[in-house]
Amino acid sequence: MSFKITRISFIVVISLLLANCTSVEKYNFKLAQPISVEKLQKDIDYTQHKLEKLYPNLYGYISKEKLNFKFDSIRKVVNKPMTSSEFYFVISPVIASVRQGHMTMTPLSKKLSKTEAKRIKKMGDGPLSQFTFEWENSKLFVIKNKSKKKNISLGSEVVTINGIAPQSLFNKYRKSVTSDGYNETYIRKGFNKRFYLYMTNEIGINDSLTYVFKQKDSTFTTVISRNKPEKKEVSKGKIVEKDSVKAVAKKPIDKAKLKFDKKFKRIYGYNALTKEYAKSLNFVKSDSTVAILKVKNFSEGIYSKSYKAIFDSIKKHNIQNLIIDIRDNPGGRVADAVNLYSYLTDKDFVILQPAKVTSKTSLFKWGLFRELPAVAYPFAAIAYPFYIGFSYFRTTKKPDGTYEYRLVGSRKSKFARNNYNGKIYVLINGGSFSASCILSSSLKSNPNVTFVGEETGGAFNGTVAGIMPVVDLPNSKIPLRLGLMDIRTINQTAVEGRGIFPDVEIPLTIEDKVKNNDPQLDWIMEDIKKKH
């Protein structure tokens, strides 16, 4: 009986592996095939229709006439069959022209079978991922080097990778990248974030790459191969008799501590990959009146518990100067940012206008569950009817025919009882986006808050985000992510389409990043010292 079960299991596993290989081969084959003009024209029509039907504030940064003209123009360009990759460079600039940073099109990449992926993983870090790069002043620099070639100094400029210059890669993809409005600081950050994707699309996955680096005034060429993990050698010493080995008592596992650690990591949003917490509080040793609250994102952690504990600690230590670091915070849950704001004010508040949507049913999109793992689909299917009902009754039609959705933050919220009322400094840059800009915009009117750094990547006045389904174009299968809610802050500025500007602008240089210098934080510490 057990042999029969094992045999059936073996057949099932082999069948699944073969099915995976077949589907991957089929996908990669289709990816390389030209798509007919008729089908591509249908994809253009589909995209335009989806935007007009679902996207609120579609014409916030571009007129209807100009956007229609752009769609008509690419209809003329698509006069011959194209692959999905070729079509991406035709249609994605039209999406980018809407100037909404959350709305993106992603180029399709070749897929790996499970066998290939497993083989590559065993072979170690790829020649691209052994470096951390930074795109600055139209050049690409190395700021971290995990390769075995230690002669590649930090701060070295990358001239080419397999013959491709980073500048040419940027020029190729630039029209497909956008920020909120007319901001430029996010463009640099956005390209930097997607550099590995873009480069892999151009050269594929390789076991070795030829780099040309520039250090000071000299250039040199080197080949970077996969960083194979070192095998642990088993010592070949003489065999020791079992009786001669003293019994070593195993250290008892502290289950209570393990449980606490697990709970702590869940509350503060621990990321096992980066080994960092989404929310962390540090006290400055040189000045007991200063604390730094680093919020890496508004997506991870149990915010209601983490912020309560953090601000209890701030009050306990009698902190007079709070530095909130939201540099490179891409955003996340609006409720998370609203909850943090409740600790930074001494009044009940409303920081958001009701979100605008295009209809009572525009939020009913299955594509919003796309990023869930396959095992979660059955649970999503169960939850979906409840989500539909909740969204429907939360959406109201206004007398002027428009529709509104009541978000957290657009209803009156109470300030936290252990709120902080001392001096606040906020660190921002081009990577501060989405919900981090909602927080910044709301704090900007507070005279007790000083912003330091660079203009945020997200807009001051709001963004189109909230619910963000991903839909595939019917024929080219290019994924399109679009926001369904026009979220506007109560606090507005006359400068439309720009981010939150710092009160004190201090850029970070490549040298700062290489040497781990932080002139932005240094300025704050000096300012605090002056006011003591």
C-alpha positions in Angstrom: 0.0 0.0 0.0 2.8 2.4 1.0 4.6 1.6 -2.3 1.5 2.4 -4.2 1.1 5.8 -2.5 4.8 6.6 -3.0 4.4 5.7 -6.7 1.4 8.0 -7.1 3.1 10.8 -5.2 6.1 10.4 -7.5 3.9 10.5 -10.6 2.1 13.6 -9.3 5.4 15.4 -8.5 6.9 14.6 -12.0 3.6 15.7 -13.6 3.7 19.0 -11.8 7.4 19.6 -12.7 6.7 18.7 -16.4 3.6 21.0 -16.4 5.7 23.8 -14.9 8.4 23.3 -17.5 5.9 23.2 -20.3 4.0 26.4 -19.1 7.3 28.3 -18.7 8.5 27.2 -22.2 5.1 28.2 -23.6 5.3 31.5 -21.9 8.8 32.3 -23.1 8.0 31.1 -26.6 5.0 33.4 -26.8 7.0 36.3 -25.4 9.3 36.2 -28.4 6.5 36.0 -30.9 5.2 39.1 -32.8 1.6 40.0 -32.0 -0.7 41.1 -34.9 -1.5 44.7 -35.5 -5.2 44.0 -34.8 -4.5 42.5 -31.4 -2.2 45.3 -30.4 -4.8 47.9 -31.4 -7.2 46.1 -29.2 -4.8 46.4 -26.3 -4.5 50.2 -26.9 -8.3 50.5 -26.9 -8.5 48.3 -23.8 -6.0 50.5 -21.9 -7.7 53.8 -22.8 -11.1 52.4 -21.9 -9.8 51.2 -18.5 -8.3 54.5 -17.7 -11.4 56.5 -18.7 -13.7 54.1 -16.7 -11.7 53.5 -13.5 -9.1 56.2 -13.1 -10.1 59.3 -11.0 -8.3 62.5 -11.8 -7.0 61.1 -15.1 -6.6 64.6 -16.4 -4.9 66.1 -13.3 -1.6 66.7 -15.1 -2.5 66.3 -18.7 -5.5 67.5 -20.7 -8.1 65.1 -22.2 -7.2 66.4 -25.6 -3.5 65.7 -25.2 -4.0 62.3 -23.7 -6.4 61.3 -26.6 -3.8 62.7 -29.0 -1.1 60.4 -27.5 -3.4 57.3 -27.8 -4.2 58.2 -31.4 -0.5 58.7 -32.2 0.5 55.3 -31.0 -2.4 53.7 -33.0 -0.6 55.1 -36.0 2.8 53.8 -34.8 1.5 50.3 -34.4 1.3 49.5 -38.1 3.3 46.2 -38.0 3.4 43.2 -35.7 5.5 43.6 -32.5 6.6 41.5 -29.6 5.3 42.4 -26.1 8.7 43.9 -25.3 8.6 46.2 -28.4 5.0 47.2 -27.7 5.9 48.0 -24.1 8.1 50.9 -25.3 5.3 52.2 -27.4 2.5 52.2 -24.8 4.2 52.7 -21.5 5.3 56.4 -22.3 1.5 57.2 -22.7 0.8 55.8 -19.2 3.8 57.7 -17.8 2.4 61.0 -19.4 -0.5 60.9 -16.9 2.2 61.7 -14.3 0.9 59.5 -11.5 3.7 57.6 -9.8 1.5 54.7 -8.6 0.3 53.9 -12.1 3.0 51.7 -13.8 3.5 49.3 -16.6 6.1 46.6 -16.1 8.1 45.1 -18.9 7.7 41.3 -19.3 10.7 39.2 -18.5 11.6 35.6 -19.4 10.6 33.1 -16.7 12.7 30.3 -15.2 11.5 26.8 -14.6 11.6 25.6 -11.0 14.6 23.4 -12.0 16.5 26.4 -13.5 15.7 28.6 -10.6 16.9 25.9 -8.1 20.1 25.4 -10.1 20.9 29.2 -10.2 20.1 29.5 -6.4 22.6 26.8 -5.6 25.3 28.5 -7.7 25.2 31.6 -5.5 24.8 35.3 -6.0 24.7 36.5 -9.6 27.2 38.9 -11.1 24.7 41.7 -11.0 23.4 41.2 -7.4 26.9 41.3 -5.9 26.9 45.0 -6.0 24.6 47.8 -4.7 24.5 50.6 -7.1 23.4 54.3 -6.9 22.2 56.4 -9.8 23.4 59.9 -9.3 24.0 62.8 -11.8 23.4 60.5 -14.8 26.1 58.1 -13.6 26.0 54.7 -11.9 28.3 54.1 -8.9 29.1 51.2 -6.7 28.3 51.8 -3.0 28.5 48.2 -1.8 30.7 45.4 -3.1 30.0 41.8 -2.1 32.1 40.3 -4.9 35.5 38.6 -4.4 37.1 41.4 -6.5 38.0 43.8 -3.6 40.1 46.0 -6.0 36.8 47.5 -7.1 36.6 50.5 -4.7 33.4 51.8 -3.3 32.4 54.9 -5.3 33.7 53.5 -8.6 31.7 54.4 -11.6 30.2 51.7 -13.8 31.1 52.5 -17.4 29.5 49.5 -19.0 28.1 46.1 -18.1 28.4 43.6 -21.0 28.8 46.5 -23.3 25.7 48.4 -22.1 26.3 51.9 -20.7 24.0 52.7 -17.7 23.2 56.1 -19.4 21.9 54.4 -22.5 19.7 52.1 -20.3 18.3 55.2 -18.5 17.6 56.9 -21.8 15.8 53.8 -23.1 13.5 53.4 -20.0 13.2 57.1 -18.9 10.0 57.8 -20.8 8.4 54.8 -19.1 9.1 56.1 -15.6 7.1 58.8 -13.8 6.7 60.4 -10.4 3.7 62.3 -9.0 3.3 65.4 -11.2 6.5 67.2 -12.2 8.8 66.1 -9.5 12.3 64.8 -10.6 13.8 63.4 -7.3 11.7 60.3 -7.6 12.8 59.6 -11.2 16.3 59.0 -10.0 15.1 56.8 -7.1 12.7 55.0 -9.4 15.3 54.1 -12.0 17.7 53.1 -9.2 15.1 50.8 -7.8 14.3 49.1 -11.1 17.9 49.0 -12.5 18.4 45.3 -11.9 15.0 44.5 -13.6 15.9 46.7 -16.6 19.4 45.3 -17.0 18.2 41.7 -16.7 15.6 42.4 -19.4 18.4 43.6 -21.7 21.1 40.9 -21.0 19.2 38.0 -19.3 20.4 36.0 -16.4 24.1 35.3 -16.7 26.7 33.3 -14.7 29.3 36.0 -15.5 29.4 39.6 -16.7 32.1 41.8 -18.1 32.3 45.1 -16.3 34.2 48.3 -17.2 34.8 50.4 -14.1 36.2 53.9 -13.7 38.2 54.8 -10.6 39.5 58.3 -10.4 41.0 58.9 -13.9 41.6 55.3 -14.9 39.4 52.6 -16.3 39.7 48.8 -16.1 37.8 45.7 -17.3 37.0 42.8 -15.1 34.8 39.7 -15.3 32.5 39.0 -12.3 31.3 35.5 -12.0 28.7 33.9 -9.7 29.7 34.0 -6.1 29.4 30.3 -5.3 28.7 29.6 -1.6 31.7 28.1 0.2 31.2 24.5 1.3 31.9 23.8 4.9 34.8 21.3 5.2 34.4 18.4 7.5 37.6 17.8 9.5 39.3 14.5 8.8 40.7 14.1 12.3 40.9 10.7 14.0 37.7 9.0 15.1 37.0 9.6 18.8 35.6 6.8 20.9 32.0 7.5 21.9 32.7 6.7 25.6 35.6 9.2 25.7 33.4 12.1 24.8 31.8 13.9 27.8 28.1 14.3 27.5 27.3 17.9 26.8 23.9 19.0 28.1 21.9 20.7 25.4 21.0 24.2 26.2 17.3 24.3 27.0 15.2 26.3 24.6 13.6 29.3 26.2 10.2 29.0 24.7 8.9 32.2 26.4 11.8 34.2 24.9 11.2 32.7 21.4 7.5 33.6 21.7 8.4 37.1 22.8 10.9 37.6 19.9 8.4 36.3 17.4 5.7 38.7 18.7 8.2 41.6 18.8 9.2 41.0 15.2 5.6 40.9 14.1 4.7 44.1 15.9 7.6 46.1 14.6 7.6 44.6 11.1 10.9 42.7 11.0 12.1 41.9 7.5 14.2 38.7 7.6 15.8 39.5 4.2 17.2 43.0 5.2 17.3 42.2 8.9 15.6 45.5 9.6 12.5 46.6 11.4 9.8 48.8 9.7 9.5 50.8 12.9 12.4 51.4 15.2 13.3 54.0 17.9 16.8 54.9 18.9 18.0 57.2 21.6 21.1 59.4 20.8 23.8 58.6 23.4 25.5 62.0 23.1 22.2 63.9 23.9 19.6 62.3 26.1 16.9 64.7 24.9 17.0 63.3 21.3 15.4 60.2 19.8 15.3 59.0 16.2 12.1 57.3 14.9 12.9 55.4 11.7 9.9 54.4 9.7 11.0 52.4 6.7 7.5 51.8 5.4 3.8 51.9 6.4 3.2 48.4 5.2 4.7 46.1 7.8 4.2 45.7 11.5 1.2 46.1 13.8 1.2 49.9 13.8 -1.4 50.4 16.6 0.8 48.4 19.0 4.2 49.6 17.8 3.5 53.3 17.9 1.9 53.1 21.3 5.0 51.4 22.7 7.3 53.8 20.9 5.6 56.9 22.2 5.3 55.5 25.7 9.0 55.1 25.6 9.5 58.7 24.3 7.4 60.1 27.1 9.2 57.9 29.7 12.6 59.2 28.5 11.4 62.8 28.5 12.5 63.3 24.9 12.5 67.0 23.8 13.6 66.6 20.2 12.1 63.9 17.9 13.7 63.1 14.6 11.3 61.2 12.2 13.3 59.6 9.4 11.1 58.7 6.4 13.7 58.8 3.8 13.2 56.1 1.1 9.8 55.3 2.8 7.7 54.2 -0.2 4.4 54.4 1.7 1.9 51.7 2.4 -1.3 51.7 4.5 -2.9 55.1 4.9 -4.3 54.0 8.3 -0.7 53.4 9.5 0.4 57.0 8.6 -2.8 58.4 10.2 -2.1 56.5 13.4 1.4 57.9 13.6 0.0 61.4 13.0 -2.3 61.0 16.0 0.8 60.9 18.3 2.2 64.1 16.7 -0.8 66.4 17.4 -2.7 67.6 20.5 -6.1 68.0 18.7 -8.6 65.8 17.1 -8.0 65.9 13.4 -9.0 65.2 9.8 -6.1 65.1 7.4 -7.7 63.7 4.2 -10.5 64.8 2.0 -12.9 61.9 1.1 -11.3 59.9 -1.7 -12.8 60.4 -5.2 -13.7 57.3 -7.2 -15.3 56.9 -10.6 -18.4 54.9 -9.6 -20.2 52.9 -6.9 -18.6 49.7 -8.3 -15.2 50.9 -9.5 -13.4 49.3 -6.5 -14.8 45.8 -7.4 -11.6 44.6 -9.1 -10.3 41.0 -8.7 -6.9 42.2 -9.9 -6.2 43.8 -6.5 -5.5 40.2 -5.1 -3.0 39.5 -7.8 0.1 39.8 -5.6 -1.2 37.3 -3.1 0.4 33.9 -3.1 -1.6 31.2 -4.8 -2.3 29.4 -1.5 -4.2 32.5 -0.4 -6.6 32.6 -3.3 -9.3 30.4 -1.7 -9.4 32.7 1.4 -9.5 35.8 -0.9 -12.4 34.2 -2.8 -14.3 33.9 0.6 -13.4 37.4 1.6 -14.2 39.0 -1.7 -18.0 39.2 -1.3 -17.6 41.0 2.0 -15.1 43.4 0.5 -17.6 44.2 -2.3 -20.4 44.9 0.2 -18.1 47.0 2.4 -16.8 49.1 -0.6 -20.3 49.6 -2.0 -21.8 51.0 1.2 -18.7 53.1 1.9 -19.0 54.8 -1.5 -21.6 57.6 -1.8 -22.9 59.6 -4.8 -22.7 63.4 -4.4 -25.3 65.8 -5.7 -22.9 66.8 -8.6 -22.8 63.2 -9.8 -19.3 62.4 -8.5 -18.5 59.6 -6.1 -16.6 59.6 -2.8 -15.2 56.9 -0.5 -14.7 57.6 3.2 -11.1 56.7 4.0 -9.5 56.5 7.4 -8.2 60.0 7.9 -11.1 61.7 6.1 -13.2 61.1 9.2 -12.5 62.9 12.5 -9.9 61.0 14.5 -8.8 61.4 18.1 -5.3 62.4 19.0 -3.4 59.9 21.1 -3.4 60.4 24.8 0.4 59.9 25.1 1.0 62.3 22.2 4.4 64.0 21.7 4.5 67.8 21.9 8.2 68.7 21.6 10.3 69.8 18.7 10.0 67.6 15.5 12.5 67.2 12.6 11.5 65.2 9.6 14.1 63.7 7.2 12.8 63.3 3.6 14.1 62.6 0.1 13.0 61.5 -3.4 12.3 58.0 -2.1 9.6 59.4 0.3 6.4 58.5 -1.4 2.7 57.9 -1.1 1.6 57.6 2.5 4.8 59.1 3.8 3.9 62.3 1.8 0.4 62.3 3.4 2.1 62.4 6.8 4.6 65.1 5.6 1.9 67.2 4.0 -0.2 67.1 7.2 2.8 68.0 9.4 4.0 70.8 7.1 1.6 73.4 8.6 2.9 72.8 12.1 5.4 75.6 13.0 7.1 73.2 15.4 8.2 70.9 12.6 11.4 71.3 10.4 11.9 69.3 7.3 15.4 68.5 6.3 16.8 66.7 3.1 15.4 66.7 -0.4 12.0 67.2 -2.1 9.8 64.2 -1.6 9.0 61.9 -4.6 5.3 62.0 -3.9 3.1 65.0 -4.4 2.2 67.4 -1.6 -1.5 67.7 -2.5 -2.2 64.0 -2.9 -2.0 61.0 -5.2 -4.2 58.4 -7.0 -3.6 55.2 -5.1 -5.5 53.4 -2.3 -6.9 50.3 -4.0 -4.4 49.3 -6.8 -5.4 46.3 -8.9 -3.0 44.9 -11.6 -4.6 44.0 -14.9 -2.9 42.3 -17.9 -3.5 43.7 -21.3 -5.5 41.0 -23.2 -3.0 40.2 -26.0 0.4 41.5 -25.1 -0.1 40.5 -21.4 1.7 43.6 -20.2 0.7 44.2 -16.6 -0.8 47.6 -15.8 -1.2 48.8 -12.2 -3.6 51.6 -11.6 -4.9 53.4 -8.5 -8.7 53.6 -8.0 -8.8 56.4 -5.4 -7.9 60.1 -5.8 -6.6 60.8 -2.3 -6.1 64.5 -1.4 -4.8 66.0 1.8 -6.7 68.7 3.7 -3.5 70.8 3.8 -2.9 71.9 0.2 -0.3 74.0 -1.6 -0.6 76.3 -4.6 2.4 74.6 -6.2 0.6 71.7 -8.0 2.5 68.6 -9.0 5.5 69.0 -6.7 6.5 67.3 -3.5 7.0 68.5 0.1 10.0 70.8 0.0 12.5 70.7 2.9 13.0 73.8 5.0 16.7 73.0 4.9 17.8 71.4 1.6 20.9 69.2 2.0 21.7 66.7 -0.8 23.6 63.4 -0.1 26.6 62.8 -2.3 28.0 59.5 -3.5 31.0 60.1 -1.1 28.5 60.4 1.8 26.8 57.1 0.9 30.1 55.3 0.5 31.5 56.6 3.8 28.2 56.3 5.6 28.2 60.1 6.3 24.8 61.7 7.0 25.1 65.5 6.7 21.3 65.8 6.9 21.2 64.2 10.3 24.4 66.1 11.3 22.7 69.4 10.5 19.8 68.5 12.8 22.1 67.5 15.7 24.0 70.8 15.3 20.7 72.8 15.2 19.6 71.1 18.5 22.9 71.9 20.1 22.6 75.6 19.2 19.2 75.8 20.8 20.2 74.2 24.1 
